Amino acid sequence: MCKKICQICLIFLLLITKSSAYTDVPQEHWGYELISDLTERNILSGYPDGSFCPESNMKIAEFLSILTKLIAPDQDVSSTSGYWANGIIELAKEKNILLEEDYSEFDPESEITRWEICQMLFRSIEGEEIIENVELKNTLVFADIDKYNSIEYNVTKLLRYLGIINGYPDNTVRLKEKATRVEVCAFIKNYMKSRCTLLSTLNDNEYILYDNDIAKVNKADLPSKLKKWRYSEDIPYITTEIAEIDIFEFNNPIDKYKELFNEINQSNELYFQYRRKFGENNYVVAVSFNTSNNMYDKDIYSGYEFLRLSFPKEEINIIDSFDTDEIKRQMAGDANIGEKVPPCQTRHTSAFYIVDTLPEEEIRFDRDILDMDAVPSFHSLKVELKGW
């Protein structure tokens, strides 16, 4: 039954069965929690008859559908004609995850092996670069590793070090065997956790140092990344990079914001009329920043609503605030607050704060958490403006 159903190419294209209650995955199944969790996240789905077929082998195209969804969630990979996974395959090639020279004859409908999974995951995290920078001497190797060549040895050793692959109870990895759909779920769950950790720790040298929980830089030293820990001392769950700060008169915007402010000044919609009312004869503090979500299982939000700024050395009032995303939402008739940043993703935002006095000394930045269930934020940042 399962083998016949597995020929259907609709898997992962249509979210047909989002419920965790698959007809063939009872709660006592060892993969029940894995399958339920990934289904609820819309990372995978079941078949039209309500089954999941956990013990059936997964196809290469199906695996690539999951992996590309994780590394490029906003990428349009739909195929209007031809094979259903053509767009997915092209994206995997573009990301150097899929190399056709690995195959004498590439067939996306063939069942994927555990080695093919390891190889694709290794490439997706730029494993070669990680091996050069991480000490792996004490990493436990698999009992059957002598069967494999040096490339397979290094790839599996790194993935074990990162906790992406754990092997079987007898400490074998069995690279040449086909991977079942439930085994792939275990791979993917471990990968999601490890990939976020890597994204947040491999670039530690890009972060500024802190003194008494407050960082201080000169405007000329931007961009500066900020991070803070609460649940763990190892993983910064949210990082925010202040990339640029520009200050100008509302009625005389600088070139890079001129097109946006012309839209504000020319529109007859009530929303834009209020923006003009608050901005006239005042100044704009424009902050370009990037918000990175280093969690593997939660969305966070980016926007001016989540970035608080103040002026410790000057009496300056913030009259109004908005950002590029809000402008787009207003044009589309969408009143949502903030833009989602999916797990392991980064979003760029330009926020604008209308102030009644020209700032000349210092700006302090903090991140509001709001309804994020006390998810950690970053340290405060003070930016000196002298000489801007």
Backbone torsions as a table, in degrees:
resi	resn	phi	psi	omega
1	MET	NA	-50.9	-178.2
2	CYS	-64.0	-40.1	-177.7
3	LYS	-63.6	-36.9	179.2
4	LYS	-67.8	-43.5	-179.4
5	ILE	-65.0	-34.3	-175.7
6	CYS	-65.1	-9.7	176.4
7	GLN	-78.1	-12.9	-177.4
8	ILE	-73.7	128.9	-173.9
9	CYS	-91.4	8.5	-179.0
10	LEU	-79.0	-11.4	-175.9
11	ILE	-58.4	136.9	178.8
12	PHE	68.7	-8.1	173.3
13	LEU	-86.5	-40.9	179.9
14	LEU	-116.0	133.3	178.8
15	LEU	-85.0	72.1	-170.4
16	ILE	-72.3	-43.9	-176.6
17	THR	-122.3	97.8	-178.4
18	LYS	-91.4	-15.4	-179.8
19	SER	-70.5	147.4	177.6
20	SER	-78.4	-8.9	-175.0
21	ALA	-86.9	70.4	175.8
22	TYR	-73.3	145.7	-175.9
23	THR	-65.2	-25.6	-176.8
24	ASP	-112.4	17.8	176.4
25	VAL	-127.0	83.7	179.2
26	PRO	-69.8	161.3	-177.1
27	GLN	-61.1	-26.5	-179.6
28	GLU	-81.3	-5.3	177.4
29	HIS	-66.7	138.4	-175.5
30	TRP	-61.8	-24.1	-178.7
31	GLY	-100.1	10.1	-175.4
32	TYR	-56.7	-50.5	-177.8
33	GLU	-64.0	-41.4	178.4
34	LEU	-59.3	-51.7	-177.0
35	ILE	-63.9	-43.0	-179.6
36	SER	-62.4	-45.1	-177.2
37	ASP	-63.4	-48.2	-177.8
38	LEU	-68.7	-30.6	176.1
39	THR	-67.7	-44.8	-179.9
40	GLU	-63.1	-26.9	178.4
41	ARG	-85.2	0.9	-178.0
42	ASN	62.9	27.9	177.3
43	ILE	-85.0	-30.6	175.3
44	LEU	-144.8	170.6	-179.9
45	SER	-148.9	170.9	-178.2
46	GLY	-97.7	-159.6	-175.4
47	TYR	-102.1	165.3	-176.1
48	PRO	-57.1	-27.0	-178.0
49	ASP	-88.1	6.5	178.3
50	GLY	89.0	4.7	179.6
51	SER	-94.3	166.6	175.4
52	PHE	-119.1	-24.6	-178.4
53	CYS	56.3	59.0	-172.9
54	PRO	-61.8	-28.9	-176.5
55	GLU	-93.0	-2.4	176.0
56	SER	-76.9	152.0	-179.9
57	ASN	-76.8	145.6	-179.4
58	MET	-91.2	147.3	178.6
59	LYS	-88.2	158.6	-179.9
60	ILE	-59.2	-45.8	-178.1
61	ALA	-62.2	-38.3	179.7
62	GLU	-65.6	-41.3	178.3
63	PHE	-65.7	-42.6	179.0
64	LEU	-62.5	-32.5	177.9
65	SER	-62.0	-41.0	178.8
66	ILE	-68.7	-48.6	-173.8
67	LEU	-65.0	-44.0	179.8
68	THR	-67.3	-29.6	177.0
69	LYS	-65.7	-32.0	-179.6
70	LEU	-78.1	-40.1	-174.3
71	ILE	-90.6	-18.9	179.3
72	ALA	-143.6	67.5	-172.7
73	PRO	-64.0	-24.0	-177.3
74	ASP	-95.0	-0.6	-177.1
75	GLN	-78.4	132.6	177.5
76	ASP	-82.5	112.1	-178.5
77	VAL	-115.8	16.4	-178.8
78	SER	-68.0	146.0	178.1
79	SER	-117.7	119.8	-178.5
80	THR	-82.6	-19.5	179.4
81	SER	-149.1	161.4	179.8
82	GLY	77.5	-154.5	-176.1
83	TYR	-66.9	139.6	-172.1
84	TRP	-61.8	-27.2	-174.2
85	ALA	-103.5	15.0	-177.8
86	ASN	-57.3	-44.4	-179.7
87	GLY	-64.8	-38.2	178.3
88	ILE	-64.8	-44.5	-179.4
89	ILE	-63.9	-41.9	179.0
90	GLU	-63.8	-39.1	178.0
91	LEU	-65.8	-41.4	178.9
92	ALA	-62.4	-36.7	176.0
93	LYS	-67.7	-42.4	179.8
94	GLU	-60.7	-35.6	-179.6
95	LYS	-86.4	3.8	-179.3
96	ASN	60.7	28.7	175.8
97	ILE	-88.6	-37.0	-179.9
98	LEU	-111.1	119.3	176.3
99	LEU	-117.1	119.0	-175.3
100	GLU	-68.1	-19.8	177.8
101	GLU	-67.4	-10.7	174.9
102	ASP	-71.4	-14.2	-173.6
103	TYR	-124.2	138.9	172.0
104	SER	-71.7	-31.5	175.8
105	GLU	-150.9	105.0	-174.7
106	PHE	-75.0	127.2	178.4
107	ASP	-133.2	104.7	-177.6
108	PRO	-64.3	-16.0	179.7
109	GLU	-87.9	-5.2	178.8
110	SER	-74.8	155.8	-178.1
111	GLU	-76.1	134.7	-173.4
112	ILE	-80.2	143.5	176.8
113	THR	-94.5	164.4	177.9
114	ARG	-64.5	-32.1	177.6
115	TRP	-67.8	-42.2	178.8
116	GLU	-60.5	-39.2	177.3
117	ILE	-63.6	-48.5	-180.0
118	CYS	-58.3	-43.6	-178.5
119	GLN	-62.9	-44.1	-178.4
120	MET	-69.2	-40.1	177.4
121	LEU	-65.9	-40.2	178.2
122	PHE	-58.5	-45.4	-179.8
123	ARG	-68.4	-34.9	-176.3
124	SER	-67.9	-23.2	178.3
125	ILE	-105.5	13.5	-179.5
126	GLU	54.0	55.5	-174.5
127	GLY	-59.0	-33.2	179.7
128	GLU	-58.4	-44.1	-179.5
129	GLU	-67.2	-37.8	-179.7
130	ILE	-65.3	-42.2	-179.7
131	ILE	-59.1	-35.8	-179.4
132	GLU	-69.1	-21.8	-173.5
133	ASN	-115.1	-0.6	-176.6
134	VAL	-122.2	134.4	178.2
135	GLU	-81.2	118.7	-175.8
136	LEU	-113.4	13.9	-171.3
137	LYS	-57.7	-41.5	-174.0
138	ASN	-92.6	10.3	-178.9
139	THR	-73.4	130.2	178.5
140	LEU	-66.4	133.1	178.2
141	VAL	-100.4	161.2	-178.4
142	PHE	-77.8	152.3	-174.9
143	ALA	-65.8	-28.9	-177.9
144	ASP	-101.4	18.4	-174.3
145	ILE	-67.3	-23.4	-179.5
146	ASP	-65.3	-15.4	179.3
147	LYS	-75.2	-13.2	-169.1
148	TYR	-112.8	163.6	-178.7
149	ASN	-80.7	179.7	-174.0
150	SER	-64.7	-35.4	179.5
151	ILE	-66.1	-47.4	179.0
152	GLU	-61.8	-38.3	179.0
153	TYR	-61.4	-50.2	-177.2
154	ASN	-66.0	-40.1	-179.2
155	VAL	-64.2	-50.0	-177.3
156	THR	-69.3	-32.5	178.0
157	LYS	-64.0	-43.1	178.4
158	LEU	-66.0	-44.6	-178.7
159	LEU	-64.6	-31.5	175.7
160	ARG	-71.6	-40.7	178.0
161	TYR	-58.1	-38.5	-178.6
162	LEU	-83.2	-7.9	180.0
163	GLY	81.1	14.9	-179.1
164	ILE	-79.3	-35.2	179.2
165	ILE	-127.0	132.6	-177.4
166	ASN	-112.8	-15.8	179.9
167	GLY	79.8	-169.5	-177.1
168	TYR	-98.1	168.0	-179.3
169	PRO	-55.9	-27.5	179.5
170	ASP	-87.9	12.2	177.9
171	ASN	66.1	29.4	172.2
172	THR	-103.5	156.7	-179.1
173	VAL	-107.4	-27.5	173.8
174	ARG	51.9	58.9	-174.4
175	LEU	-61.9	-31.5	-173.7
176	LYS	-83.0	-9.4	-179.0
177	GLU	-78.3	154.7	176.5
178	LYS	-72.7	149.5	-178.3
179	ALA	-100.9	129.9	177.0
180	THR	-78.6	166.8	-177.8
181	ARG	-65.2	-35.6	178.9
182	VAL	-73.9	-33.8	175.7
183	GLU	-64.0	-38.2	177.5
184	VAL	-62.4	-37.1	177.4
185	CYS	-58.6	-40.7	178.6
186	ALA	-66.1	-43.6	175.7
187	PHE	-54.4	-50.5	-172.6
188	ILE	-67.0	-41.4	179.8
189	LYS	-62.5	-44.3	177.2
190	ASN	-65.2	-38.5	179.3
191	TYR	-62.8	-43.5	-179.4
192	MET	-59.4	-43.9	179.6
193	LYS	-65.5	-48.5	-174.4
194	SER	-69.4	-36.7	-177.9
195	ARG	-64.6	-41.3	178.3
196	CYS	-64.7	-39.7	177.5
197	THR	-61.5	-43.3	179.6
198	LEU	-62.6	-44.9	-178.9
199	LEU	-59.2	-32.2	-174.0
200	SER	-94.2	-12.1	-176.4
201	THR	-115.3	-23.9	-177.0
202	LEU	-70.0	-21.7	-176.8
203	ASN	-108.8	29.4	-177.3
204	ASP	-58.0	-29.2	-178.6
205	ASN	-68.6	-9.7	178.6
206	GLU	-86.8	-8.0	-174.6
207	TYR	-94.3	145.6	177.7
208	ILE	-79.3	159.9	179.1
209	LEU	-88.9	160.7	-173.9
210	TYR	-121.3	151.6	175.6
211	ASP	-131.9	116.3	-179.4
212	ASN	56.2	40.0	175.9
213	ASP	70.9	5.2	179.7
214	ILE	-127.8	126.9	176.3
215	ALA	-95.0	149.4	-179.0
216	LYS	-138.6	125.1	179.6
217	VAL	-137.7	163.7	172.0
218	ASN	-88.6	151.2	-179.2
219	LYS	-55.0	-32.7	-179.1
220	ALA	-68.0	-16.4	-178.1
221	ASP	-89.3	-3.9	178.4
222	LEU	-66.8	152.0	6.5
223	PRO	-79.8	154.5	177.0
224	SER	-134.7	129.4	178.5
225	LYS	-93.0	147.4	-179.0
226	LEU	-124.9	143.5	176.4
227	LYS	-150.3	158.4	179.9
228	LYS	-149.1	149.6	179.4
229	TRP	-114.8	147.0	171.2
230	ARG	-136.5	-56.2	-179.2
231	TYR	-79.3	-23.1	-176.0
232	SER	-145.4	145.7	176.7
233	GLU	-89.3	0.3	-176.3
234	ASP	-106.3	-30.8	-172.1
235	ILE	-118.8	116.3	172.4
236	PRO	-79.2	111.5	-172.3
237	TYR	-69.3	-37.8	177.2
238	ILE	-126.3	131.1	172.0
239	THR	-123.7	140.1	179.3
240	THR	-126.4	125.6	179.0
241	GLU	-105.2	117.9	172.0
242	ILE	-83.5	109.1	-172.5
243	ALA	-88.7	-47.7	-177.0
244	GLU	-147.3	152.1	172.0
245	ILE	-129.9	127.2	176.6
246	ASP	-126.5	141.5	179.1
247	ILE	-127.8	128.7	-177.5
248	PHE	-155.6	168.7	176.9
249	GLU	-76.0	140.0	-178.2
250	PHE	-56.4	-41.1	-177.4
251	ASN	-83.1	-0.8	-179.7
252	ASN	-139.8	67.4	-175.8
253	PRO	-67.8	152.3	176.1
254	ILE	-72.3	166.1	-169.9
255	ASP	-56.3	-43.0	-173.2
256	LYS	-70.1	-16.3	177.6
257	TYR	-112.5	4.7	-174.6
258	LYS	-63.1	-43.4	-177.9
259	GLU	-61.8	-44.1	179.7
260	LEU	-63.0	-45.7	-177.4
261	PHE	-72.7	-26.2	172.8
262	ASN	-64.5	-38.0	176.5
263	GLU	-62.8	-43.3	179.4
264	ILE	-61.9	-42.1	-175.3
265	ASN	-76.6	-20.7	-174.7
266	GLN	-101.6	-16.4	-176.4
267	SER	-76.7	145.1	178.0
268	ASN	-96.0	-0.6	-180.0
269	GLU	-67.3	147.2	-175.8
270	LEU	-57.6	-40.7	-179.7
271	TYR	-54.7	-47.3	-177.5
272	PHE	-74.0	-28.9	175.5
273	GLN	-62.2	-40.7	177.4
274	TYR	-67.1	-38.9	177.5
275	ARG	-60.4	-41.0	179.2
276	ARG	-67.3	-39.8	-178.6
277	LYS	-61.5	-44.2	-179.3
278	PHE	-73.4	-30.0	-173.9
279	GLY	-86.1	-24.8	-173.9
280	GLU	-57.7	130.3	179.5
281	ASN	65.1	15.7	177.0
282	ASN	-117.3	-176.9	-177.3
283	TYR	-113.1	160.1	179.1
284	VAL	-119.4	127.9	168.0
285	VAL	-101.1	108.9	-178.6
286	ALA	-98.8	122.6	-176.9
287	VAL	-117.8	118.9	175.9
288	SER	-97.1	121.5	-176.8
289	PHE	-144.8	157.8	179.1
290	ASN	-118.5	130.9	178.1
291	THR	-110.3	121.4	-179.0
292	SER	-110.1	132.8	178.0
293	ASN	-100.6	108.6	-177.7
294	ASN	-99.0	13.0	173.0
295	MET	-89.9	152.5	-179.6
296	TYR	-97.1	-8.5	-170.4
297	ASP	-131.7	6.2	180.0
298	LYS	-138.8	146.3	169.1
299	ASP	-80.8	150.2	168.0
300	ILE	-123.8	-176.7	-176.9
301	TYR	-128.3	148.9	176.9
302	SER	-122.8	145.0	178.1
303	GLY	154.0	169.7	-178.9
304	TYR	-63.5	-25.4	-179.7
305	GLU	-63.9	-21.4	-175.4
306	PHE	-108.6	5.4	178.4
307	LEU	-122.4	112.0	-178.3
308	ARG	-99.5	132.7	174.9
309	LEU	-126.8	151.0	-179.8
310	SER	-145.6	170.3	-175.9
311	PHE	-125.5	90.2	-172.2
312	PRO	-62.2	-27.4	-172.8
313	LYS	-106.4	-0.6	-175.3
314	GLU	-138.6	152.1	175.2
315	GLU	-88.5	94.1	-176.9
316	ILE	-130.5	131.7	179.9
317	ASN	-102.3	135.8	173.6
318	ILE	-89.7	115.8	-175.2
319	ILE	-86.4	-35.2	-173.8
320	ASP	-159.6	160.9	176.5
321	SER	-155.2	148.7	178.4
322	PHE	-165.7	175.2	177.3
323	ASP	-144.0	175.3	-176.8
324	THR	-62.2	-36.8	179.9
325	ASP	-66.4	-39.1	179.5
326	GLU	-64.8	-40.3	177.5
327	ILE	-57.5	-45.6	179.8
328	LYS	-63.7	-40.8	-179.8
329	ARG	-64.7	-40.2	178.9
330	GLN	-63.0	-40.4	178.9
331	MET	-65.4	-29.1	-179.1
332	ALA	-93.9	0.9	-179.6
333	GLY	73.4	26.9	-178.4
334	ASP	-109.4	125.5	-175.3
335	ALA	-104.3	14.4	-179.7
336	ASN	-61.6	156.1	178.4
337	ILE	-99.2	124.3	176.0
338	GLY	72.4	168.0	177.8
339	GLU	-117.7	135.7	-179.2
340	LYS	-67.5	141.5	171.4
341	VAL	-116.6	107.1	-177.1
342	PRO	-64.7	164.4	178.1
343	PRO	-53.1	136.7	176.9
344	CYS	64.9	22.2	179.9
345	GLN	-118.9	163.4	178.5
346	THR	-126.7	140.2	178.3
347	ARG	-126.5	134.9	177.7
348	HIS	-93.9	137.6	178.8
349	THR	-139.8	142.3	169.4
350	SER	-113.1	119.4	-178.2
351	ALA	-109.3	147.8	-176.1
352	PHE	-127.1	127.2	-179.5
353	TYR	-118.4	118.8	179.9
354	ILE	-85.1	122.8	-177.7
355	VAL	-124.6	154.7	-174.2
356	ASP	-91.2	-7.5	-179.3
357	THR	-136.6	145.4	-179.8
358	LEU	-70.3	115.3	178.6
359	PRO	-70.7	136.4	-178.4
360	GLU	-134.0	-12.1	-172.8
361	GLU	-106.6	-66.5	-169.8
362	GLU	-159.1	144.4	174.6
363	ILE	-122.3	134.6	175.8
364	ARG	-108.3	135.1	179.7
365	PHE	-115.6	136.2	171.3
366	ASP	-136.5	160.1	177.4
367	ARG	-110.5	126.9	173.5
368	ASP	-76.4	140.5	178.8
369	ILE	-93.6	-37.0	-179.9
370	LEU	54.6	-120.0	-172.4
371	ASP	-95.1	30.6	-175.0
372	MET	-88.1	18.3	179.4
373	ASP	55.5	41.6	177.4
374	ALA	59.9	33.5	173.1
375	VAL	-66.0	137.8	-175.7
376	PRO	-57.4	146.7	175.8
377	SER	-112.3	-167.9	-179.7
378	PHE	-104.1	166.1	175.4
379	HIS	-62.3	159.5	174.8
380	SER	-69.3	150.8	177.3
381	LEU	-128.8	127.3	173.6
382	LYS	-107.4	125.6	-178.7
383	VAL	-112.4	118.9	176.4
384	GLU	-77.8	134.2	-175.0
385	LEU	-101.8	-3.4	-175.2
386	LYS	-54.4	128.3	179.1
387	GLY	83.6	10.5	-177.2
388	TRP	-68.4	NA	NA
